Structure formats: C-alpha cells, structure tokens
Amino acid sequence: MSDKPQDHLPEQEGPKKVSLADAIKQKLAQKKADQAAQKANPKHGGPGNQTARSQMTKKVNNQRRRTGGS
C-alpha cells in the first residue's frame, strides 16, 4: 500500500485556510499601504480630498421653511 503515489497531499488542497486574526492583519497591512501610497501621491486621492467647511460658513438647509413642511 505504501508503494502507491499519493494523489492528494494536504498542501495542495485548493485555497489555504486563513485564520481570522491573520486575515485581519493582512487587511490592516493593506489599508496602511494604501494610506501611505495616497500620502506619497496626493493627486490620485479619492473622496478624502474635500476641504472641510466650518459650521459658521456652511450654507444652511432651509428647505423645510421654504416648502412649509412641519
């Protein structure tokens, strides 16, 4: 029986099972790498490039007053 070649080795079983802690560590490392890349090249930023407005200069939404909503 030991003369037969093994067709099914445990290392070759499709995708590798990853523990939850390892998956979280990988995701966090990917997020940090993305943030570092964004800081290095700010022209290609996403929605985080908007400038914040102060509460004093913000345009007030008075739609309820205009439409008579209660």
PDB file of N, CA, C and O in Angstrom:
ATOM      1  N   MET A   1       0.810  -1.188   0.000  1.00  0.00           N
ATOM      2  CA  MET A   1       0.000   0.000   0.000  1.00  0.00           C
ATOM      3  C   MET A   1       0.858   1.258   0.000  1.00  0.00           C
ATOM      4  O   MET A   1       0.450   2.272  -0.567  1.00  0.00           O
ATOM      5  N   SER A   2       1.993   1.224   0.597  1.00  0.00           N
ATOM      6  CA  SER A   2       2.836   2.415   0.633  1.00  0.00           C
ATOM      7  C   SER A   2       3.557   2.619  -0.701  1.00  0.00           C
ATOM      8  O   SER A   2       4.214   3.643  -0.889  1.00  0.00           O
ATOM      9  N   ASP A   3       3.446   1.657  -1.638  1.00  0.00           N
ATOM     10  CA  ASP A   3       4.080   1.804  -2.938  1.00  0.00           C
ATOM     11  C   ASP A   3       3.304   2.738  -3.854  1.00  0.00           C
ATOM     12  O   ASP A   3       3.861   3.235  -4.833  1.00  0.00           O
ATOM     13  N   LYS A   4       2.015   2.991  -3.557  1.00  0.00           N
ATOM     14  CA  LYS A   4       1.193   3.845  -4.419  1.00  0.00           C
ATOM     15  C   LYS A   4       1.565   5.319  -4.185  1.00  0.00           C
ATOM     16  O   LYS A   4       1.776   5.727  -3.043  1.00  0.00           O
ATOM     17  N   PRO A   5       1.644   6.108  -5.246  1.00  0.00           N
ATOM     18  CA  PRO A   5       1.905   7.543  -5.053  1.00  0.00           C
ATOM     19  C   PRO A   5       0.689   8.236  -4.451  1.00  0.00           C
ATOM     20  O   PRO A   5      -0.452   7.879  -4.745  1.00  0.00           O
ATOM     21  N   GLN A   6       0.939   9.198  -3.635  1.00  0.00           N
ATOM     22  CA  GLN A   6      -0.162   9.915  -3.002  1.00  0.00           C
ATOM     23  C   GLN A   6      -0.702  10.948  -3.982  1.00  0.00           C
ATOM     24  O   GLN A   6       0.029  11.824  -4.443  1.00  0.00           O
ATOM     25  N   ASP A   7      -1.987  10.833  -4.294  1.00  0.00           N
ATOM     26  CA  ASP A   7      -2.603  11.764  -5.225  1.00  0.00           C
ATOM     27  C   ASP A   7      -3.095  13.013  -4.516  1.00  0.00           C
ATOM     28  O   ASP A   7      -3.236  14.067  -5.135  1.00  0.00           O
ATOM     29  N   HIS A   8      -3.353  12.902  -3.234  1.00  0.00           N
ATOM     30  CA  HIS A   8      -3.999  14.002  -2.516  1.00  0.00           C
ATOM     31  C   HIS A   8      -3.145  14.395  -1.334  1.00  0.00           C
ATOM     32  O   HIS A   8      -3.220  13.783  -0.268  1.00  0.00           O
ATOM     33  N   LEU A   9      -2.324  15.427  -1.527  1.00  0.00           N
ATOM     34  CA  LEU A   9      -1.481  15.912  -0.443  1.00  0.00           C
ATOM     35  C   LEU A   9      -2.178  17.076   0.248  1.00  0.00           C
ATOM     36  O   LEU A   9      -2.866  17.850  -0.417  1.00  0.00           O
ATOM     37  N   PRO A  10      -2.021  17.226   1.559  1.00  0.00           N
ATOM     38  CA  PRO A  10      -2.682  18.309   2.273  1.00  0.00           C
ATOM     39  C   PRO A  10      -2.224  19.699   1.827  1.00  0.00           C
ATOM     40  O   PRO A  10      -2.993  20.653   1.948  1.00  0.00           O
ATOM     41  N   GLU A  11      -1.001  19.845   1.316  1.00  0.00           N
ATOM     42  CA  GLU A  11      -0.526  21.154   0.893  1.00  0.00           C
ATOM     43  C   GLU A  11      -1.189  21.622  -0.407  1.00  0.00           C
ATOM     44  O   GLU A  11      -1.164  22.811  -0.725  1.00  0.00           O
ATOM     45  N   GLN A  12      -1.779  20.688  -1.154  1.00  0.00           N
ATOM     46  CA  GLN A  12      -2.330  21.025  -2.454  1.00  0.00           C
ATOM     47  C   GLN A  12      -3.855  21.056  -2.443  1.00  0.00           C
ATOM     48  O   GLN A  12      -4.474  20.784  -3.472  1.00  0.00           O
ATOM     49  N   GLU A  13      -4.464  21.372  -1.339  1.00  0.00           N
ATOM     50  CA  GLU A  13      -5.918  21.375  -1.222  1.00  0.00           C
ATOM     51  C   GLU A  13      -6.500  22.740  -1.530  1.00  0.00           C
ATOM     52  O   GLU A  13      -6.951  23.416  -0.606  1.00  0.00           O
ATOM     53  N   GLY A  14      -6.514  23.166  -2.738  1.00  0.00           N
ATOM     54  CA  GLY A  14      -7.164  24.415  -3.122  1.00  0.00           C
ATOM     55  C   GLY A  14      -6.657  25.600  -2.331  1.00  0.00           C
ATOM     56  O   GLY A  14      -5.467  25.678  -2.025  1.00  0.00           O
ATOM     57  N   PRO A  15      -7.554  26.535  -1.991  1.00  0.00           N
ATOM     58  CA  PRO A  15      -7.124  27.725  -1.254  1.00  0.00           C
ATOM     59  C   PRO A  15      -6.743  27.393   0.183  1.00  0.00           C
ATOM     60  O   PRO A  15      -7.334  26.527   0.827  1.00  0.00           O
ATOM     61  N   LYS A  16      -5.737  28.112   0.658  1.00  0.00           N
ATOM     62  CA  LYS A  16      -5.244  27.879   2.016  1.00  0.00           C
ATOM     63  C   LYS A  16      -6.209  28.489   3.029  1.00  0.00           C
ATOM     64  O   LYS A  16      -6.687  29.608   2.840  1.00  0.00           O
ATOM     65  N   LYS A  17      -6.490  27.767   4.086  1.00  0.00           N
ATOM     66  CA  LYS A  17      -7.370  28.303   5.130  1.00  0.00           C
ATOM     67  C   LYS A  17      -6.571  29.309   5.968  1.00  0.00           C
ATOM     68  O   LYS A  17      -5.458  29.030   6.415  1.00  0.00           O
ATOM     69  N   VAL A  18      -7.168  30.476   6.163  1.00  0.00           N
ATOM     70  CA  VAL A  18      -6.505  31.543   6.906  1.00  0.00           C
ATOM     71  C   VAL A  18      -7.331  31.822   8.155  1.00  0.00           C
ATOM     72  O   VAL A  18      -8.558  31.904   8.095  1.00  0.00           O
ATOM     73  N   SER A  19      -6.654  31.964   9.270  1.00  0.00           N
ATOM     74  CA  SER A  19      -7.378  32.260  10.499  1.00  0.00           C
ATOM     75  C   SER A  19      -7.892  33.688  10.460  1.00  0.00           C
ATOM     76  O   SER A  19      -7.402  34.504   9.679  1.00  0.00           O
ATOM     77  N   LEU A  20      -8.860  33.993  11.283  1.00  0.00           N
ATOM     78  CA  LEU A  20      -9.461  35.321  11.313  1.00  0.00           C
ATOM     79  C   LEU A  20      -8.435  36.375  11.703  1.00  0.00           C
ATOM     80  O   LEU A  20      -8.421  37.464  11.128  1.00  0.00           O
ATOM     81  N   ALA A  21      -7.579  36.068  12.669  1.00  0.00           N
ATOM     82  CA  ALA A  21      -6.563  37.023  13.102  1.00  0.00           C
ATOM     83  C   ALA A  21      -5.595  37.338  11.962  1.00  0.00           C
ATOM     84  O   ALA A  21      -5.216  38.493  11.765  1.00  0.00           O
ATOM     85  N   ASP A  22      -5.198  36.311  11.213  1.00  0.00           N
ATOM     86  CA  ASP A  22      -4.290  36.540  10.090  1.00  0.00           C
ATOM     87  C   ASP A  22      -4.965  37.358   9.001  1.00  0.00           C
ATOM     88  O   ASP A  22      -4.335  38.221   8.389  1.00  0.00           O
ATOM     89  N   ALA A  23      -6.236  37.094   8.757  1.00  0.00           N
ATOM     90  CA  ALA A  23      -6.970  37.846   7.738  1.00  0.00           C
ATOM     91  C   ALA A  23      -7.071  39.318   8.129  1.00  0.00           C
ATOM     92  O   ALA A  23      -6.926  40.194   7.277  1.00  0.00           O
ATOM     93  N   ILE A  24      -7.319  39.596   9.406  1.00  0.00           N
ATOM     94  CA  ILE A  24      -7.415  40.975   9.876  1.00  0.00           C
ATOM     95  C   ILE A  24      -6.063  41.672   9.760  1.00  0.00           C
ATOM     96  O   ILE A  24      -5.994  42.838   9.371  1.00  0.00           O
ATOM     97  N   LYS A  25      -4.981  40.955  10.098  1.00  0.00           N
ATOM     98  CA  LYS A  25      -3.650  41.545   9.989  1.00  0.00           C
ATOM     99  C   LYS A  25      -3.321  41.886   8.538  1.00  0.00           C
ATOM    100  O   LYS A  25      -2.743  42.936   8.259  1.00  0.00           O
ATOM    101  N   GLN A  26      -3.691  40.997   7.617  1.00  0.00           N
ATOM    102  CA  GLN A  26      -3.429  41.252   6.201  1.00  0.00           C
ATOM    103  C   GLN A  26      -4.229  42.455   5.713  1.00  0.00           C
ATOM    104  O   GLN A  26      -3.711  43.292   4.974  1.00  0.00           O
ATOM    105  N   LYS A  27      -5.484  42.539   6.124  1.00  0.00           N
ATOM    106  CA  LYS A  27      -6.341  43.651   5.711  1.00  0.00           C
ATOM    107  C   LYS A  27      -5.799  44.977   6.256  1.00  0.00           C
ATOM    108  O   LYS A  27      -5.788  45.983   5.546  1.00  0.00           O
ATOM    109  N   LEU A  28      -5.354  44.975   7.508  1.00  0.00           N
ATOM    110  CA  LEU A  28      -4.804  46.186   8.110  1.00  0.00           C
ATOM    111  C   LEU A  28      -3.509  46.607   7.408  1.00  0.00           C
ATOM    112  O   LEU A  28      -3.279  47.796   7.185  1.00  0.00           O
ATOM    113  N   ALA A  29      -2.674  45.638   7.066  1.00  0.00           N
ATOM    114  CA  ALA A  29      -1.436  45.952   6.352  1.00  0.00           C
ATOM    115  C   ALA A  29      -1.744  46.544   4.979  1.00  0.00           C
ATOM    116  O   ALA A  29      -1.067  47.472   4.534  1.00  0.00           O
ATOM    117  N   GLN A  30      -2.765  46.009   4.308  1.00  0.00           N
ATOM    118  CA  GLN A  30      -3.158  46.535   3.005  1.00  0.00           C
ATOM    119  C   GLN A  30      -3.680  47.964   3.132  1.00  0.00           C
ATOM    120  O   GLN A  30      -3.379  48.817   2.297  1.00  0.00           O
ATOM    121  N   LYS A  31      -4.464  48.222   4.179  1.00  0.00           N
ATOM    122  CA  LYS A  31      -5.011  49.559   4.405  1.00  0.00           C
ATOM    123  C   LYS A  31      -3.893  50.559   4.674  1.00  0.00           C
ATOM    124  O   LYS A  31      -3.913  51.671   4.147  1.00  0.00           O
ATOM    125  N   LYS A  32      -2.911  50.167   5.499  1.00  0.00           N
ATOM    126  CA  LYS A  32      -1.786  51.056   5.792  1.00  0.00           C
ATOM    127  C   LYS A  32      -0.978  51.336   4.534  1.00  0.00           C
ATOM    128  O   LYS A  32      -0.526  52.462   4.328  1.00  0.00           O
ATOM    129  N   ALA A  33      -0.789  50.325   3.691  1.00  0.00           N
ATOM    130  CA  ALA A  33      -0.043  50.520   2.454  1.00  0.00           C
ATOM    131  C   ALA A  33      -0.792  51.471   1.525  1.00  0.00           C
ATOM    132  O   ALA A  33      -0.169  52.308   0.872  1.00  0.00           O
ATOM    133  N   ASP A  34      -2.109  51.356   1.455  1.00  0.00           N
ATOM    134  CA  ASP A  34      -2.908  52.248   0.624  1.00  0.00           C
ATOM    135  C   ASP A  34      -2.828  53.681   1.129  1.00  0.00           C
ATOM    136  O   ASP A  34      -2.719  54.616   0.335  1.00  0.00           O
ATOM    137  N   GLN A  35      -2.882  53.858   2.440  1.00  0.00           N
ATOM    138  CA  GLN A  35      -2.793  55.206   3.011  1.00  0.00           C
ATOM    139  C   GLN A  35      -1.419  55.808   2.754  1.00  0.00           C
ATOM    140  O   GLN A  35      -1.313  56.997   2.453  1.00  0.00           O
ATOM    141  N   ALA A  36      -0.373  55.009   2.866  1.00  0.00           N
ATOM    142  CA  ALA A  36       0.976  55.508   2.612  1.00  0.00           C
ATOM    143  C   ALA A  36       1.123  55.893   1.149  1.00  0.00           C
ATOM    144  O   ALA A  36       1.763  56.897   0.836  1.00  0.00           O
ATOM    145  N   ALA A  37       0.541  55.111   0.250  1.00  0.00           N
ATOM    146  CA  ALA A  37       0.609  55.424  -1.177  1.00  0.00           C
ATOM    147  C   ALA A  37      -0.168  56.700  -1.479  1.00  0.00           C
ATOM    148  O   ALA A  37       0.245  57.492  -2.325  1.00  0.00           O
ATOM    149  N   GLN A  38      -1.270  56.901  -0.806  1.00  0.00           N
ATOM    150  CA  GLN A  38      -2.074  58.103  -1.032  1.00  0.00           C
ATOM    151  C   GLN A  38      -1.337  59.345  -0.519  1.00  0.00           C
ATOM    152  O   GLN A  38      -1.406  60.405  -1.140  1.00  0.00           O
ATOM    153  N   LYS A  39      -0.638  59.219   0.601  1.00  0.00           N
ATOM    154  CA  LYS A  39       0.133  60.355   1.120  1.00  0.00           C
ATOM    155  C   LYS A  39       1.295  60.678   0.191  1.00  0.00           C
ATOM    156  O   LYS A  39       1.639  61.846   0.008  1.00  0.00           O
ATOM    157  N   ALA A  40       1.901  59.650  -0.397  1.00  0.00           N
ATOM    158  CA  ALA A  40       3.032  59.863  -1.282  1.00  0.00           C
ATOM    159  C   ALA A  40       2.596  60.511  -2.590  1.00  0.00           C
ATOM    160  O   ALA A  40       3.365  61.261  -3.191  1.00  0.00           O
ATOM    161  N   ASN A  41       1.370  60.233  -3.039  1.00  0.00           N
ATOM    162  CA  ASN A  41       0.885  60.757  -4.312  1.00  0.00           C
ATOM    163  C   ASN A  41      -0.512  61.331  -4.109  1.00  0.00           C
ATOM    164  O   ASN A  41      -1.492  60.663  -4.438  1.00  0.00           O
ATOM    165  N   PRO A  42      -0.638  62.543  -3.579  1.00  0.00           N
ATOM    166  CA  PRO A  42      -1.944  63.083  -3.215  1.00  0.00           C
ATOM    167  C   PRO A  42      -2.834  63.432  -4.403  1.00  0.00           C
ATOM    168  O   PRO A  42      -4.032  63.644  -4.212  1.00  0.00           O
ATOM    169  N   LYS A  43      -2.300  63.499  -5.619  1.00  0.00           N
ATOM    170  CA  LYS A  43      -3.136  63.841  -6.775  1.00  0.00           C
ATOM    171  C   LYS A  43      -4.166  62.760  -7.071  1.00  0.00           C
ATOM    172  O   LYS A  43      -5.252  63.059  -7.567  1.00  0.00           O
ATOM    173  N   HIS A  44      -3.840  61.527  -6.775  1.00  0.00           N
ATOM    174  CA  HIS A  44      -4.731  60.423  -7.089  1.00  0.00           C
ATOM    175  C   HIS A  44      -5.572  60.010  -5.882  1.00  0.00           C
ATOM    176  O   HIS A  44      -5.824  58.823  -5.676  1.00  0.00           O
ATOM    177  N   GLY A  45      -5.992  60.961  -5.108  1.00  0.00           N
ATOM    178  CA  GLY A  45      -6.781  60.674  -3.918  1.00  0.00           C
ATOM    179  C   GLY A  45      -8.234  60.412  -4.270  1.00  0.00           C
ATOM    180  O   GLY A  45      -8.672  60.704  -5.383  1.00  0.00           O
ATOM    181  N   GLY A  46      -8.965  59.875  -3.344  1.00  0.00           N
ATOM    182  CA  GLY A  46     -10.369  59.585  -3.545  1.00  0.00           C
ATOM    183  C   GLY A  46     -11.251  60.647  -2.931  1.00  0.00           C
ATOM    184  O   GLY A  46     -10.943  61.835  -3.026  1.00  0.00           O
ATOM    185  N   PRO A  47     -12.344  60.243  -2.301  1.00  0.00           N
ATOM    186  CA  PRO A  47     -13.269  61.207  -1.724  1.00  0.00           C
ATOM    187  C   PRO A  47     -12.719  61.928  -0.496  1.00  0.00           C
ATOM    188  O   PRO A  47     -13.365  62.853  -0.003  1.00  0.00           O
ATOM    189  N   GLY A  48     -11.570  61.547   0.006  1.00  0.00           N
ATOM    190  CA  GLY A  48     -10.998  62.172   1.189  1.00  0.00           C
ATOM    191  C   GLY A  48     -10.305  63.488   0.895  1.00  0.00           C
ATOM    192  O   GLY A  48      -9.712  64.073   1.802  1.00  0.00           O
ATOM    193  N   ASN A  49     -10.354  63.980  -0.340  1.00  0.00           N
ATOM    194  CA  ASN A  49      -9.653  65.203  -0.697  1.00  0.00           C
ATOM    195  C   ASN A  49     -10.490  66.461  -0.535  1.00  0.00           C
ATOM    196  O   ASN A  49     -10.016  67.549  -0.860  1.00  0.00           O
ATOM    197  N   GLN A  50     -11.707  66.350  -0.048  1.00  0.00           N
ATOM    198  CA  GLN A  50     -12.556  67.521   0.093  1.00  0.00           C
ATOM    199  C   GLN A  50     -12.098  68.343   1.292  1.00  0.00           C
ATOM    200  O   GLN A  50     -11.688  67.801   2.318  1.00  0.00           O
ATOM    201  N   THR A  51     -12.178  69.664   1.140  1.00  0.00           N
ATOM    202  CA  THR A  51     -11.808  70.524   2.258  1.00  0.00           C
ATOM    203  C   THR A  51     -12.992  70.644   3.205  1.00  0.00           C
ATOM    204  O   THR A  51     -14.140  70.723   2.767  1.00  0.00           O
ATOM    205  N   ALA A  52     -12.715  70.656   4.485  1.00  0.00           N
ATOM    206  CA  ALA A  52     -13.777  70.750   5.486  1.00  0.00           C
ATOM    207  C   ALA A  52     -14.235  72.191   5.616  1.00  0.00           C
ATOM    208  O   ALA A  52     -13.424  73.117   5.600  1.00  0.00           O
ATOM    209  N   ARG A  53     -15.548  72.371   5.745  1.00  0.00           N
ATOM    210  CA  ARG A  53     -16.101  73.709   5.930  1.00  0.00           C
ATOM    211  C   ARG A  53     -16.432  73.892   7.404  1.00  0.00           C
ATOM    212  O   ARG A  53     -16.837  72.952   8.089  1.00  0.00           O
ATOM    213  N   SER A  54     -16.254  75.109   7.874  1.00  0.00           N
ATOM    214  CA  SER A  54     -16.600  75.363   9.266  1.00  0.00           C
ATOM    215  C   SER A  54     -18.115  75.495   9.390  1.00  0.00           C
ATOM    216  O   SER A  54     -18.806  75.692   8.391  1.00  0.00           O
ATOM    217  N   GLN A  55     -18.616  75.391  10.575  1.00  0.00           N
ATOM    218  CA  GLN A  55     -20.054  75.495  10.802  1.00  0.00           C
ATOM    219  C   GLN A  55     -20.566  76.912  10.551  1.00  0.00           C
ATOM    220  O   GLN A  55     -21.744  77.095  10.243  1.00  0.00           O
ATOM    221  N   MET A  56     -19.703  77.911  10.678  1.00  0.00           N
ATOM    222  CA  MET A  56     -20.136  79.299  10.507  1.00  0.00           C
ATOM    223  C   MET A  56     -20.334  79.650   9.035  1.00  0.00           C
ATOM    224  O   MET A  56     -21.230  80.431   8.714  1.00  0.00           O
ATOM    225  N   THR A  57     -19.528  79.097   8.136  1.00  0.00           N
ATOM    226  CA  THR A  57     -19.616  79.459   6.724  1.00  0.00           C
ATOM    227  C   THR A  57     -20.438  78.473   5.916  1.00  0.00           C
ATOM    228  O   THR A  57     -20.593  78.646   4.707  1.00  0.00           O
ATOM    229  N   LYS A  58     -20.962  77.456   6.551  1.00  0.00           N
ATOM    230  CA  LYS A  58     -21.739  76.441   5.856  1.00  0.00           C
ATOM    231  C   LYS A  58     -23.098  77.000   5.450  1.00  0.00           C
ATOM    232  O   LYS A  58     -23.734  77.714   6.225  1.00  0.00           O
ATOM    233  N   LYS A  59     -23.545  76.676   4.235  1.00  0.00           N
ATOM    234  CA  LYS A  59     -24.852  77.152   3.780  1.00  0.00           C
ATOM    235  C   LYS A  59     -25.937  76.367   4.512  1.00  0.00           C
ATOM    236  O   LYS A  59     -25.891  75.138   4.574  1.00  0.00           O
ATOM    237  N   VAL A  60     -26.902  77.078   5.058  1.00  0.00           N
ATOM    238  CA  VAL A  60     -27.956  76.459   5.857  1.00  0.00           C
ATOM    239  C   VAL A  60     -29.002  75.846   4.939  1.00  0.00           C
ATOM    240  O   VAL A  60     -29.382  76.442   3.931  1.00  0.00           O
ATOM    241  N   ASN A  61     -29.466  74.653   5.292  1.00  0.00           N
ATOM    242  CA  ASN A  61     -30.511  73.998   4.527  1.00  0.00           C
ATOM    243  C   ASN A  61     -31.859  74.439   5.094  1.00  0.00           C
ATOM    244  O   ASN A  61     -32.266  73.999   6.169  1.00  0.00           O
ATOM    245  N   ASN A  62     -32.545  75.311   4.359  1.00  0.00           N
ATOM    246  CA  ASN A  62     -33.835  75.809   4.848  1.00  0.00           C
ATOM    247  C   ASN A  62     -34.981  75.289   3.994  1.00  0.00           C
ATOM    248  O   ASN A  62     -35.960  76.000   3.767  1.00  0.00           O
ATOM    249  N   GLN A  63     -34.866  74.066   3.526  1.00  0.00           N
ATOM    250  CA  GLN A  63     -35.896  73.502   2.656  1.00  0.00           C
ATOM    251  C   GLN A  63     -37.232  73.371   3.377  1.00  0.00           C
ATOM    252  O   GLN A  63     -38.280  73.598   2.772  1.00  0.00           O
ATOM    253  N   ARG A  64     -37.216  73.013   4.642  1.00  0.00           N
ATOM    254  CA  ARG A  64     -38.479  72.872   5.372  1.00  0.00           C
ATOM    255  C   ARG A  64     -39.207  74.208   5.488  1.00  0.00           C
ATOM    256  O   ARG A  64     -40.433  74.267   5.403  1.00  0.00           O
ATOM    257  N   ARG A  65     -38.443  75.275   5.683  1.00  0.00           N
ATOM    258  CA  ARG A  65     -39.067  76.590   5.797  1.00  0.00           C
ATOM    259  C   ARG A  65     -39.636  77.055   4.438  1.00  0.00           C
ATOM    260  O   ARG A  65     -40.712  77.651   4.376  1.00  0.00           O
ATOM    261  N   ARG A  66     -38.889  76.769   3.349  1.00  0.00           N
ATOM    262  CA  ARG A  66     -39.328  77.190   2.018  1.00  0.00           C
ATOM    263  C   ARG A  66     -40.578  76.431   1.578  1.00  0.00           C
ATOM    264  O   ARG A  66     -41.482  77.017   0.983  1.00  0.00           O
ATOM    265  N   THR A  67     -40.633  75.144   1.865  1.00  0.00           N
ATOM    266  CA  THR A  67     -41.746  74.325   1.382  1.00  0.00           C
ATOM    267  C   THR A  67     -42.895  74.279   2.364  1.00  0.00           C
ATOM    268  O   THR A  67     -43.939  73.706   2.051  1.00  0.00           O
ATOM    269  N   GLY A  68     -42.744  74.856   3.528  1.00  0.00           N
ATOM    270  CA  GLY A  68     -43.817  74.855   4.509  1.00  0.00           C
ATOM    271  C   GLY A  68     -43.989  73.520   5.202  1.00  0.00           C
ATOM    272  O   GLY A  68     -45.075  73.236   5.708  1.00  0.00           O
ATOM    273  N   GLY A  69     -42.957  72.689   5.244  1.00  0.00           N
ATOM    274  CA  GLY A  69     -43.041  71.408   5.929  1.00  0.00           C
ATOM    275  C   GLY A  69     -43.098  71.584   7.433  1.00  0.00           C
ATOM    276  O   GLY A  69     -42.554  72.540   7.986  1.00  0.00           O
ATOM    277  N   SER A  70     -43.765  70.649   8.082  1.00  0.00           N
ATOM    278  CA  SER A  70     -43.872  70.793   9.534  1.00  0.00           C
ATOM    279  C   SER A  70     -43.227  69.666  10.278  1.00  0.00           C
ATOM    280  O   SER A  70     -43.238  69.653  11.509  1.00  0.00           O
TER     281      SER A  70
END
